[in-house]
């Protein structure tokens, strides 16, 4: 696992802030050459390998900072890069990132225009000093994660979270889902707080990201923190920051919190229902006054942050029991959105299965696999208590384990192989209704399958029914 896995959100936000300050594109790679963060042209390649033979790769090997004033003309430092002839970069400075004297990554700034090139050359010494300081800050963050024995790691999402998403990134045509998206679109540019409710694994953070990246705040940070994943004694300092010497073990120069990182952007408070009751008044005050005060500090710091919170808990019940403040509940629940469990979106399951098959086949660099239509039907009927997260987990397993080019029942995870009851058995349907539902779903699976492409003759042959019978059933279930 990369040293940067747990702090990728931090590094991306960091890069975006540097980009705003310096006016150069910023990127960070890890010791495997994988792009951890990026602004501008680098953003779309986050999570992908940086070019072999590039200057940043060279710095990773040598552990020494380097600069190229003219990428095309400077043969020595970039001559082995396979993309040299297509490179649009004019000037680049890179600085190694260390962890206990071991190089674990590289931070680089690049210029593309003549003006950027001239400015970078003129300010080389200052930029190297700045990069040295930034490298040290990232090292401190890596060491902090290490000292917490990974407990903070769960608070930050994985690489996918840092690629900008949109409402179009949300897979599904379900009417309920589209209604939620339609409502979310209307409030993208509002400063009002959003509260997303829904079971675990239903895509609450994806919806929050879409709201952010389709808003006028999209060029500023989207910062996510899981209130359930960080110990209570650390959560306050993570959110609000602290001044130097504020408590035993604190850094001498202090640390800014997530609210300050997210300034001008969006702060996503996941699992808000798990926030300790002792911290809730402070969060309420921030929402009311739009300012924060660091731990151990006296200075009032104004902030401009859009807060989106999410929870799977019943907050109304918690308010009644006194475990969640009523005034905070109303401050958060200005714009409520609800994500549906997957069992209420069965019409989206085929789309999601195929999306995840394509995704994980690309990751494994194998040809796209097919799936047995009867297995696909079985998966539609399953209730998926873990929702979309569980479905992706199952598909990822099957893509990895499949021995042929078609995923079958023998590729199912063991726990799914033990499931004997279809969801329709649990919904109180009559035998005739269950048969009709099963028949409709089988026909729908074949009719819309890419391998059949609405070829009715081929479908009738596969299902061993006459063409006239197929037409009659398609008409009965309104699949035409």
N, C-alpha and C positions, 0 to 999 in steps of 0.2 A: 504494500500500500504506500502511495506517495506521502511524503511528509506534509504535503499541502491539502490532503483530502479533507481535513476537518476545517480548514480556514479558507476554502476557495471563495466563499462569499465575501469574506474580509478582504482577500487579495483583489477580487474584481472591483469592489467598491473603492479600494485603495487606488487601483489603476485609473478608474474613472475620475477620481479626485485629482490625481496627478495630471491627467490629460487636461482637466479644466484649468489647473494652475499654470502648467508649462506650455500648453498649446502644441504638444507633440503627441503622437499616438504612443501608447504604452502597452507592453506585453510582458508576461512572466512565463517562463518555462520551468519544469521540474527537472530532476536529474535523469529522467528517461527521455527528455526532450519533448514531453507532452505540454501543449499550451494550456496553462492554468487560468490565465486571464488575458483580456485584450480589449482595446478600444478601437474604434474605426474599423479598418479593414481586417484587423485581427479578431474582432468579436465573433465572426461567423466560423472561425476555426478553433474556437475553444474546445478542448477535449481531444484535439487531433495532434499528431506529431508535427513538430516544426521541421523545416527542411534539413536533411543531412548536409553537413559541410557548411552550414551557415555560421555567421559570426557568433551568434548566441550559443550554438552548440560548441564552438571552439572555446568560448569563455568557460563553459561548463567543464570542459576537460582540463583547462589550464588553471582555473580558479583565479584568473587575473582579469581586471577590467580592460576593455579595449574599445576603440572607436575607429570607424571608417568614414572618411570625409567624402568619398565618392565610391559607392558600392561597385559600380560597373568598372571603373578604372583601377580600383584597388584589388589587384589580382591576388595578393598574398593571403588576405584574410577571408575572402569569399570564393576563391577560385574553385573550391571543391563542391560548392552548392549546386545541386542539379537544376535549380530554378534561376540561376544567375542571369541567363539571357533574357528571362521574362520579368526580372525584378524591377519594381517601380520605386523602390526605396533609394533615396539619394544619399542620406547620411544616417548613421546609427551609432548609438553609444550603449554599451552593455556593462552591467556590473554584477559580479557574483553574489549570491545569497548564501550565507554560511549558517551552519548549525553546529555549535561546538567545534569550530575550525574545519568542518567538513563541508565542501560545496554541495548544496542540495538543490540549487536552482539559479536562474539568472533573470534579472530585471533589465529590460531594454526600452529605450525611447528612440523613435525614428522620425525622420523628416522626409517629406516627399517633394516639396516645392523648393525653388531656388531661395526663397525668402527664409524658409525653415532651415535650409542648409547653412545659409550665411549666419543666422542667429545661433545655431548650434555650435558652429566653429568659433564664433565670437565669445560664446559663454561656456566653452568646454570645461574650464576649471570649476566654475560654479556648478555646472550640471553634474560633474563627477562627485563633487562634495555632497550635492543633494541626493544623488543615487546611493552614495555610501550611507547616508542617514536613513534613507528609505529601506535599504537592505537590512540595516540594524533593527529597524522597527519590525520588519517581517520576522527576523530571527527571534526577537523577543516574544512575538506572538506564538511562534512555533515552540519555544521553550515553555511558555505558559501552558500550552495545551499538553505538553509532555509532563509537566509538573502536576497537572490536574489528573494525570493517569487516564486521559482520554474522556473524562466525564463530560467535558464541554463539547466533545466531538459530535454527540448525538444532536446537539442544538442546531447544527448547521446542515443545510441540505446538500445534496451531491451535485456533480457537475452540471447536470441538466438544468438546475435551477438558475444558472447564470447565463444561459442563452435566452435572449429576449423572446417572449412568447406573445401571442395575440389570442383573441377570442377564436380565431380560425384554427389555432393550434389544439383546441379542445375537441377531441374526437367524439362524434355522436350527432344523431339527428332526432333523438327522442324529444317529444314535444315539451315535456317538463324541463329538460336541460336547456332547450332553446329559449324557453320563457325566462329562465334564470339569466342566461347570457344577454337576452334583450334588455332585461332590467339593469344588469351590470353595465351595459354599454351606455345607458342613460346617465349613469352617475360617475363615469370615469374622471371627469374634470371637477367634480365637486370636492370641497375640502372636508365634507362630512365623514364621520367614522362609519365604517362598514363592519358588520358582524356576520361572518359566514358560519352557518350551522350545518352539521352533517356528520354521518358516521365516519370513523377512521377509514382512510383509503378511498374516499370519494372525490378527491381532487380539489380540496379546498385551497391549497396553496397555489395550484395551477390557475385557479380562478382569480386569486389575489394578484398573481403576477400579470395576468392578462389585463386586469384593471389598471395596474401601474404602467405597463408598457404601451397601453393605448391612450394614456393620459398625457397631459402637458408636462408631467413630471418624469417622463420616460428617460430623459438624458441624465437624470440624477439617480442616486442609489436606491435599489430595492433591497432592504435589509430584513432578513428573516431570523427570528429567534423562537425557540421552542421553550415555553415557560415550564413545561413538565420535565425537560431534560437537564436543566441546570439546577444544582443544589440551591436550596433557599438562601444560604449564606453568601452565594456568589451572584445570585440573580440581580440583586439591587445594583451592584457595581457594574454588571454587564449592561444593564439598561441605562443607568444614569452616569456612569463613570465615577472617578474619584480623584481627589487631589493627592499630590505626593505626601507620603507619610500618614495617610488617613487612617490606616489600620496596620497591624502587624503583617508583614509580608508584602505590603503594597510597594509598587515601584516608586523610586525616588522622584521621578518626574510626573507621576500620576498617569491616568489613562482616560481617554474619552469613552463614553458609552454608546450604545446602539442608537439612542435618540440623536446624538450629535453626528454619528456616521450617516444617519438617514436624512440629515437636514436637506431641505428642498425636494426630498424624495418621499419614499413610502416605507413605513415600518410595519412588518407583518408579525403580529403577536400570535403565534400558534399555541393551541391548548391554553387559552386564556382562563379557562375554568379551573386550571391547576395553579393559578397564581396565588401565592400565600396571602391570606387575609391581611397580614401586617403590611404588605406592599401596596395593597389596593388603594389606600388613601393617597399615596404619593403619585400613583398613575392617574388617579382622578384629578389631582391638582394640575398635573402636566396637561391633561386634555382640556381643562378649564382655562388655564392661564397661558398655554402655549409657551412655556418656558421651563427650564430645568435648573436644578442646583446639584452639582456633583457632591458625592459623599466627602465630608471634611472640608467643603468649600463654603464660601459666603457669597460668591458672585452669582447673580441671576443671569442665566444664559438663554436668550430668546431662541426659539426654534420654529421652523416651518415644516412640519411633518404630517403627512396623511397617514392615519393609523387604520390598518385593517386587522381585525382580530378574528380568530376562528376557534371553534370548540366542538367536541362531540357530546359534551355534557348538557344536562338539563339545567340551565342557569336559573330558570324561574323557580325550580324546586330548591336549588341552592340558596336563592334569595330568601325563600320561606324558612329555610333551616338556619339562616344566618351565616352561611359559609361563603357567601358572595354578596358584596355590597349592592344594595338596590340602586343607589345614586350612580355607581359606576356602570351597572347594567344598563341604565337608560342612556348614559353617555356613549356607551359602545354600540347599543342597538338602534342607532339612528336609521341606518339603512340595512335591514336584515335580508340576507340571501340564504337559500337553503339548497344544498347539494343532495341529490337523491341517491339512495343505495342502489347498487347495481341490479338487484333483483326487481327494482321498479323501472329498470331501463333495459329489459331483455332485448328490445329491438336494436340496441346498440352493441350487443355482445359480439356479433359476427364482425362488425366493423373493428372493434377493439382487438379481437383475436388476430385479425389479419394485419392490423397496424403493428401489434407487438411481434408477430412473426417476422414482418419485414424489418423492424427495428433490430431484433436480435440476430437475424441472419446477416444484416449489414455489419453488426459488431463482430460477429464470428467470421466475417468475410467468406460466407458460403452462399450458394445459389438459394433463392427463395424457396422455402418448402411449401408443399401443399398440406391439406389436412383432410382426413376422412370425413365426409359430410355427415355421417351418422355420429361420429365423435363430436363434431361441431354442434350437432343438435343436442347431444347429451350435455355439452358445456353450457348451452343456452338454458337448459332446464335447471341446472345447478343454482343454488341460492347465493353463492359467493359471500359468505359472512365477512370476509376481509375486503370485499369490494374490488375496485380496479387494481389496487396494489396486489391483492391475492391472485387476480387473474393474470397480471403480468408475470408474477412469480412463477405461476404454473406454466405459462407459455414459454418463458425463458428456460425452464427446466426441460420442457419437451423439445425445444429447438436444440438444446445441447445434447440431449440423450438420443434423439432420433437416428436410426440406422439407415433409413431409406429416405427417399425424397418426399414421402407423404407421412405426416404425423398420424399415428393410430392409437387405439386404446392401450396398447402395450407400452406406449411412451408416457402415459399418465403418471404423475407423482403417486407414490403409494397411498397417501391419505385420500386422494381422490378415487383411486381404484376401489377403496372400501366403501364408497358412498353407494347405497343401494336404492335410495328413494329420490325420485324426481321431484322437483318443486311442485309440479301439478298435483301430486298425490297429497300435498300438504295444504292445498287451497280449497279442498272440499268440492272438487269437480266430479261430475258423474262419469261413469266409464265412457259413455258416448262423447261427452265433452272433452275428456282426456285424449281419446283417439283422434278427434277432429283437430285438437290443438297440436298434437304430435304430427299428424299428417300435414297440416298447414305449414308447420315449421320446417319439415323435411322438404316439402315442395319449394318453400321460400329459399332454403339453403342452396338447393340445386339451381333454381331459376336465376339467382343472383351471383352464383359462383363464377369467378373469372374463367375457370377451365371449361365452363359450358356456354357462357356468353349468350344466354337466352335461347340456346339451340334446343328447341322443343323436341325435335326428333331424337337427338342424342340423349336428352333427359328421359324420354319415354323408354328408350332402349335400356338405359341403365336401370331404371326402376321396374322394367319388365311389365309395362302397362301400354295399352294402345294410345295412339296419338289423340284420338277423340276423347278418351278418358282423361288424358292429361289436360286437354283444353277445358273440359267440363269442370275439373277440379280447380284449375287456375281461375276460372270464372267464379266458381263457388266462393273461393277465399279472396276474391278481388286482388289477385296478384298481377293481373295484366295492366 
